Amino acid sequence: MRALLLYPLFPKSFWSFDKALELIGRKVSLPPLSLITVAAILPQTWEFRLVDRNADYETEADWEWADLVIISGMIVQKDDMLDLIREAKRRGKPVAVGGPYVTSVPDPALEAGADYLVLDEGEITLPLFVEALERGEPSGIFRANGEKPDVTTTPIPRFDLLDLDVYSDMSVQFSRGCPYQCEFCDIIVLYGRKPRTKTPAQLLAELQALYDLGWRRSIFVVDDNFIGNKRNVKLLLKELVPWMEAHDYPFGLVTEASVDLAQDQELLDLMIAANFNAVFLGIETPDTDSLSMTQKFQNTRNSLVESVKTINRSGLRVMAGFIIGFDGEKPGAGDRIIDFVEATAVPQALFSMLQALPNTALSQRLEQEGRLIETGDTASIHQTTLINFVPTRPIEDIAREYIRCFWELYDPERYLARVYRHFLEMRPSPNKKKKPTMLSWVEIRAMLILFWRQGIKRSTRWQFWRQFIAILRHNPGVYDHYLINCAHLEHFMDYRQIVRDEIEAQLASYPAAELQKTAVGASA
């Protein structure tokens, strides 16, 4: 069997980093971990070709070669995913589709012509799919029926199928699931509230596979909450630390975690020792009432400002996610988020308007209240779409606060100032035994372009040089990560204009009466 694995396009987003990637000659931030895991689970007697359409497009030769087309993706990739299904069927190719989007909303893929829906987690449903193929069945829908797989059986992803040169970061996964119950989150719907982890030996084997392939750049541990099972993650870290030291710290690690990481200094210290250098936190909002409303109680137990500062001072760069549009939210939520980001000096603050994702507790409640504007079948949900339900204050007010958040926080002067303050406070990595390496030509070229654009061409040039010299004097151990975050400004300057233009265009085409419509008597 010759299987063509296709990964659909993402729209330009906060995380695409297009302009920053251009500096270092890369095309995409992260690879399709889902598809290379699928390839590892399927029979290894099969032949595989992988095409990540975010890096390059499939060719006519790829289509002709394939006996079977396999597609996986998330809801933000749905438009290209559905187009790919139609294109495969036009060419007479059988199509199997899986991933979070079709697991949540299967009907559009069936309507587009998909032959097989391989839903839920592939460790359970992919073998069912293979058995159906062996029986000669021309179609089928395969579900786990509530069963969650033991991820200690998951094989090493087929990293060898990737063109490593096009990516700035690699991906691995240690756990699935999250113990919390945030109303808007679909992770607990897809993967459950009991975090399941791989063994330390499994993850080390995955890192070794990447090491053997020659990878020496950053790795994102894509767990939705890396510390969901603190006992197991500490066991992992205690084995990862000596592995990193023995291999001369070949990778910097990044992950996502809940904010209660700040209350576990042992865990923080282990992460730093294992060469983690950044963590994404779902702050959502500094408004305690909104956090309680959405059942994000873990963010109400301690000072969020102090928690962020604790994690930063320990040696981890903090990225944070924020949401505008919670029920009962008071006017000025955007300004309160701006104040929080400035108070904590978080360089990268991701914003979105609240979206009711399919099958979440939020979407179920809003559907019962008759407040959904679009269902999961039709909604186009990403960072530049308006809120998809009737909120408790006018959509226009929420949208304009959202635009202002982006515009003000990614003003070049404000952004560079936050990057400086964040890294000035950060404890440098204790992993001093790593051998110094010569900068590559790509890195030298990127640095020269950065110095030209931010150190000479722009009006912030004096600020750039003052801050860079101060970092070299007062905290030189973080200078490389500091410059990388300065380089991210190249993307954010472009993306904040995209946010403004696309949201303004949607507001202009929205019925005036609907813009001011609010939910009456909604939960608050």
DRENPANU-839350 format. One record per residue (C-alpha): z, y negated, x negated; residue in one letter. Coordinates in steps of 0.1 Angstrom, whole numbers, plus 5000, padded with zeros to 4 digits. Last residue first. Layout:
N
    pz    py    px  aa
     Z     Y     X   A
...
END
This chain:
524
    pz    py    px  aa
  5345  4644  5232   A
  5329  4669  5255   S
  5303  4652  5276   A
  5312  4632  5307   G
  5280  4612  5306   V
  5255  4620  5279   A
  5236  4590  5266   T
  5202  4575  5274   K
  5194  4544  5253   Q
  5165  4558  5235   L
  5154  4577  5266   E
  5148  4545  5285   A
  5126  4531  5258   A
  5104  4562  5258   P
  5099  4573  5221   Y
  5067  4563  5203   S
  5083  4535  5183   A
  5114  4555  5176   L
  5093  4583  5161   Q
  5074  4559  5139   A
  5107  4543  5127   E
  5120  4578  5118   I
  5089  4586  5098   E
  5087  4553  5080   D
  5124  4550  5071   R
  5127  4586  5059   V
  5095  4584  5039   I
  5107  4552  5023   Q
  5140  4569  5014   R
  5119  4597  4998   Y
  5101  4576  4973   D
  5131  4559  4959   M
  5149  4593  4961   F
  5124  4611  4940   H
  5124  4588  4910   E
  5161  4584  4914   L
  5164  4621  4904   H
  5158  4609  4868   A
  5192  4593  4867   C
  5206  4626  4877   N
  5189  4643  4848   I
  5201  4615  4825   L
  5237  4622  4834   Y
  5233  4659  4830   H
  5221  4654  4795   D
  5249  4628  4787   Y
  5278  4650  4799   V
  5294  4657  4765   G
  5289  4621  4754   P
  5318  4609  4776   N
  5331  4575  4764   H
  5305  4563  4738   R
  5273  4581  4750   L
  5283  4574  4786   I
  5288  4537  4778   A
  5253  4536  4761   I
  5237  4551  4792   F
  5256  4526  4815   Q
  5246  4495  4795   R
  5210  4508  4791   W
  5204  4515  4828   F
  5221  4483  4840   Q
  5199  4463  4817   W
  5168  4481  4831   R
  5177  4477  4868   T
  5148  4453  4873   S
  5124  4482  4865   R
  5099  4486  4837   K
  5120  4488  4806   I
  5150  4513  4809   G
  5142  4528  4842   Q
  5105  4534  4839   R
  5100  4535  4802   W
  5133  4553  4794   F
  5125  4579  4821   L
  5090  4584  4807   I
  5104  4588  4772   L
  5130  4613  4785   M
  5103  4633  4803   A
  5082  4635  4772   R
  5111  4646  4751   I
  5119  4673  4776   E
  5083  4686  4778   V
  5081  4685  4740   W
  5112  4708  4739   S
  5145  4695  4727   L
  5160  4714  4698   M
  5189  4736  4706   T
  5226  4732  4698   P
  5245  4765  4697   K
  5270  4770  4725   K
  5305  4772  4712   K
  5315  4741  4730   K
  5319  4757  4764   N
  5347  4733  4775   P
  5323  4714  4797   S
  5329  4677  4799   P
  5356  4664  4822   R
  5339  4641  4847   M
  5352  4606  4853   E
  5323  4589  4834   L
  5299  4613  4852   F
  5307  4601  4887   H
  5310  4564  4877   R
  5275  4564  4860   Y
  5258  4583  4888   V
  5274  4560  4913   R
  5261  4529  4895   A
  5226  4544  4892   L
  5225  4549  4930   Y
  5238  4514  4938   R
  5213  4497  4915   E
  5183  4519  4926   P
  5190  4515  4964   D
  5194  4551  4973   Y
  5227  4545  4991   L
  5214  4515  5010   E
  5181  4530  5023   W
  5195  4564  5032   F
  5225  4552  5051   C
  5204  4524  5068   R
  5180  4550  5081   I
  5208  4571  5095   Y
  5224  4540  5111   E
  5191  4532  5127   R
  5187  4568  5140   A
  5222  4569  5155   I
  5218  4535  5173   D
  5183  4546  5186   E
  5197  4579  5199   I
  5222  4560  5221   P
  5258  4573  5221   R
  5271  4606  5235   T
  5240  4624  5224   P
  5211  4638  5245   V
  5197  4666  5223   F
  5171  4671  5195   N
  5183  4643  5171   I
  5153  4626  5156   L
  5133  4643  5129   T
  5131  4632  5093   T
  5156  4657  5078   Q
  5141  4688  5094   H
  5138  4704  5128   I
  5105  4707  5146   S
  5117  4719  5180   A
  5094  4741  5202   T
  5110  4776  5203   D
  5144  4763  5192   G
  5146  4743  5224   T
  5138  4706  5227   E
  5158  4679  5245   I
  5189  4699  5250   L
  5215  4682  5272   R
  5218  4704  5302   G
  5255  4709  5297   E
  5251  4747  5294   Q
  5222  4741  5270   E
  5245  4717  5250   L
  5272  4744  5247   R
  5247  4771  5236   Q
  5231  4748  5211   S
  5265  4739  5196   L
  5277  4775  5195   A
  5245  4783  5175   T
  5217  4804  5189   N
  5189  4781  5178   P
  5199  4750  5158   L
  5212  4719  5177   A
  5204  4692  5152   Q
  5228  4665  5140   L
  5210  4637  5122   M
  5207  4645  5085   S
  5220  4631  5053   F
  5223  4645  5018   L
  5245  4625  4994   A
  5235  4628  4957   Q
  5255  4606  4933   P
  5289  4611  4948   V
  5309  4581  4936   A
  5339  4591  4957   T
  5346  4557  4972   A
  5308  4549  4973   E
  5301  4581  4992   V
  5330  4574  5016   F
  5320  4538  5022   D
  5284  4549  5030   I
  5297  4575  5054   I
  5318  4549  5071   R
  5288  4527  5074   D
  5268  4555  5090   G
  5295  4562  5115   A
  5295  4525  5126   G
  5297  4532  5163   P
  5322  4559  5173   K
  5313  4596  5174   E
  5324  4613  5206   G
  5298  4641  5202   D
  5285  4642  5166   F
  5254  4621  5158   G
  5254  4616  5120   I
  5257  4645  5095   I
  5267  4644  5058   F
  5261  4668  5029   G
  5276  4663  4995   A
  5266  4669  4959   M
  5295  4670  4934   V
  5291  4673  4897   R
  5317  4698  4884   L
  5340  4691  4855   G
  5376  4691  4868   S
  5373  4654  4874   R
  5345  4660  4900   N
  5365  4687  4918   I
  5396  4665  4920   T
  5376  4635  4931   K
  5360  4653  4959   V
  5394  4666  4971   S
  5409  4632  4968   E
  5383  4616  4990   V
  5385  4645  5015   L
  5422  4641  5019   S
  5436  4675  5029   N
  5437  4696  5061   R
  5409  4680  5080   T
  5379  4696  5062   N
  5390  4731  5069   Q
  5390  4722  5106   F
  5352  4721  5109   K
  5355  4729  5146   Q
  5327  4704  5156   T
  5352  4683  5176   M
  5378  4686  5148   S
  5354  4672  5123   L
  5344  4645  5147   S
  5380  4634  5152   D
  5386  4634  5115   T
  5358  4610  5108   D
  5348  4613  5071   P
  5317  4631  5081   T
  5297  4663  5072   E
  5316  4670  5040   I
  5295  4701  5033   G
  5300  4704  4996   L
  5273  4712  4970   F
  5286  4722  4936   V
  5276  4714  4901   A
  5281  4724  4864   N
  5290  4761  4866   F
  5292  4774  4831   N
  5315  4804  4836   A
  5344  4784  4821   A
  5338  4757  4847   I
  5339  4782  4875   M
  5371  4798  4862   L
  5388  4764  4860   D
  5378  4756  4895   L
  5391  4789  4908   L
  5424  4785  4890   E
  5427  4750  4903   Q
  5425  4762  4939   D
  5431  4732  4963   Q
  5398  4715  4954   A
  5378  4746  4964   L
  5390  4737  4999   D
  5358  4716  5002   V
  5337  4747  5011   S
  5313  4758  4985   A
  5276  4756  4975   E
  5263  4766  4941   T
  5250  4755  4907   V
  5250  4774  4874   L
  5239  4763  4839   G
  5221  4791  4822   F
  5219  4806  4786   P
  5256  4802  4778   Y
  5255  4818  4743   D
  5249  4853  4757   H
  5283  4866  4747   A
  5299  4835  4761   E
  5281  4839  4794   M
  5291  4875  4797   W
  5327  4867  4787   P
  5329  4842  4817   V
  5310  4863  4841   L
  5335  4891  4842   E
  5365  4869  4852   K
  5340  4850  4874   L
  5332  4881  4895   L
  5368  4890  4901   L
  5375  4854  4910   K
  5346  4856  4935   V
  5360  4887  4950   N
  5395  4873  4957   R
  5381  4840  4969   K
  5359  4855  4996   N
  5342  4824  5012   G
  5342  4809  4977   I
  5304  4808  4973   F
  5299  4794  5008   N
  5263  4793  5018   D
  5256  4815  4988   D
  5225  4803  4969   V
  5238  4807  4934   V
  5214  4782  4918   F
  5204  4790  4883   I
  5195  4764  4857   S
  5173  4770  4827   R
  5170  4797  4800   R
  5147  4824  4816   W
  5132  4847  4791   G
  5124  4877  4812   L
  5154  4894  4796   D
  5177  4866  4807   Y
  5165  4869  4842   L
  5172  4906  4843   A
  5205  4900  4826   Q
  5214  4875  4854   L
  5205  4901  4880   E
  5226  4928  4862   A
  5255  4904  4860   L
  5253  4900  4897   L
  5253  4937  4903   Q
  5282  4944  4879   A
  5303  4917  4896   P
  5299  4937  4928   T
  5280  4921  4957   K
  5298  4903  4983   T
  5302  4903  5021   R
  5318  4873  5037   P
  5332  4881  5072   K
  5321  4853  5095   R
  5287  4868  5102   G
  5252  4866  5086   Y
  5228  4851  5111   L
  5252  4835  5136   V
  5278  4826  5109   I
  5249  4809  5090   I
  5237  4791  5121   D
  5261  4761  5118   C
  5266  4735  5145   F
  5299  4747  5158   E
  5316  4751  5124   C
  5334  4785  5126   Q
  5347  4793  5091   Y
  5348  4827  5072   P
  5312  4824  5058   C
  5285  4850  5055   G
  5265  4864  5026   R
  5277  4868  4990   S
  5265  4869  4954   F
  5229  4855  4956   Q
  5206  4845  4928   V
  5181  4817  4925   S
  5161  4802  4896   M
  5157  4765  4888   D
  5129  4741  4876   S
  5102  4764  4889   Y
  5065  4765  4879   V
  5069  4783  4846   D
  5087  4813  4861   L
  5055  4826  4877   D
  5074  4850  4899   L
  5067  4887  4905   L
  5089  4897  4876   D
  5119  4883  4895   F
  5117  4914  4917   R
  5152  4911  4931   P
  5178  4935  4918   I
  5186  4961  4945   P
  5210  4955  4974   T
  5234  4985  4978   T
  5265  4964  4972   T
  5252  4942  5000   V
  5267  4966  5026   D
  5245  4958  5056   P
  5257  4940  5088   K
  5251  4958  5121   E
  5247  4936  5151   G
  5217  4954  5165   N
  5199  4956  5131   A
  5166  4947  5145   R
  5130  4960  5141   F
  5102  4949  5163   I
  5070  4970  5162   G
  5033  4972  5157   S
  5005  4995  5147   P
  5026  5026  5144   E
  5011  5050  5118   G
  5042  5071  5114   R
  5044  5059  5078   E
  5042  5024  5090   L
  5071  5030  5114   A
  5092  5045  5086   E
  5085  5014  5064   V
  5097  4991  5092   F
  5129  5011  5097   L
  5135  5009  5059   P
  5130  4971  5061   L
  5155  4967  5090   T
  5188  4977  5073   I
  5186  4962  5038   E
  5163  4936  5054   G
  5190  4916  5072   E
  5181  4903  5107   D
  5145  4907  5118   L
  5114  4926  5106   V
  5089  4915  5133   L
  5057  4935  5130   Y
  5022  4928  5143   D
  5024  4890  5142   A
  4998  4874  5165   G
  5007  4837  5168   A
  5024  4846  5201   E
  5046  4871  5183   L
  5055  4846  5157   A
  5064  4820  5184   P
  5085  4846  5203   D
  5110  4856  5175   P
  5133  4826  5175   V
  5166  4833  5155   S
  5153  4862  5135   T
  5119  4845  5134   V
  5134  4815  5116   Y
  5159  4833  5094   P
  5135  4856  5077   G
  5109  4881  5088   G
  5072  4886  5095   V
  5049  4916  5091   A
  5011  4910  5094   V
  4982  4935  5097   P
  4951  4919  5082   K
  4919  4914  5104   G
  4909  4881  5087   R
  4916  4861  5118   R
  4949  4880  5120   K
  4959  4867  5085   A
  4949  4832  5094   E
  4970  4832  5126   R
  5000  4845  5107   I
  4995  4819  5080   L
  4993  4791  5106   D
  5026  4803  5122   L
  5043  4802  5088   M
  5028  4768  5080   D
  5044  4753  5111   D
  5076  4773  5108   K
  5086  4762  5073   Q
  5115  4740  5085   V
  5127  4769  5105   I
  5131  4792  5075   M
  5106  4816  5060   G
  5092  4851  5054   S
  5057  4864  5054   I
  5043  4899  5046   I
  5006  4906  5047   V
  4994  4942  5045   L
  4964  4959  5029   D
  4958  4929  5006   A
  4930  4927  4980   W
  4906  4907  5002   E
  4933  4881  5010   W
  4943  4877  4973   D
  4906  4875  4962   A
  4901  4847  4987   E
  4928  4828  4970   T
  4965  4821  4979   E
  4977  4786  4974   Y
  4999  4772  4946   D
  5034  4760  4940   A
  5047  4753  4975   N
  5024  4781  4987   R
  5046  4807  4969   D
  5021  4836  4965   V
  5035  4870  4956   L
  5014  4900  4949   R
  5028  4935  4953   F
  5017  4970  4948   E
  5036  4998  4966   W
  5052  5027  4947   T
  5083  5006  4945   Q
  5089  5013  4982   P
  5103  4981  4999   L
  5138  4969  4989   I
  5128  4951  4957   A
  5098  4934  4974   A
  5121  4922  5001   V
  5144  4907  4975   T
  5114  4890  4959   I
  5106  4876  4993   L
  5140  4863  5002   S
  5145  4847  4967   L
  5115  4825  4973   P
  5117  4804  4942   P
  5135  4770  4937   L
  5127  4735  4926   S
  5089  4736  4928   V
  5060  4722  4907   K
  5074  4718  4872   R
  5060  4696  4845   G
  5093  4680  4835   I
  5086  4645  4848   L
  5066  4658  4878   E
  5098  4676  4889   L
  5115  4642  4893   A
  5087  4629  4915   K
  5087  4659  4937   D
  5125  4664  4941   F
  5120  4687  4970   S
  5157  4686  4980   W
  5157  4655  5002   F
  5126  4668  5019   S
  5088  4670  5017   K
  5078  4696  5043   P
  5082  4732  5030   F
  5051  4754  5028   L
  5051  4790  5036   P
  5060  4820  5013   Y
  5033  4847  5013   L
  5038  4883  5001   L
  5006  4902  4998   L
  5013  4939  5001   A
  4990  4966  4987   R
  5000  5000  5000   M
END
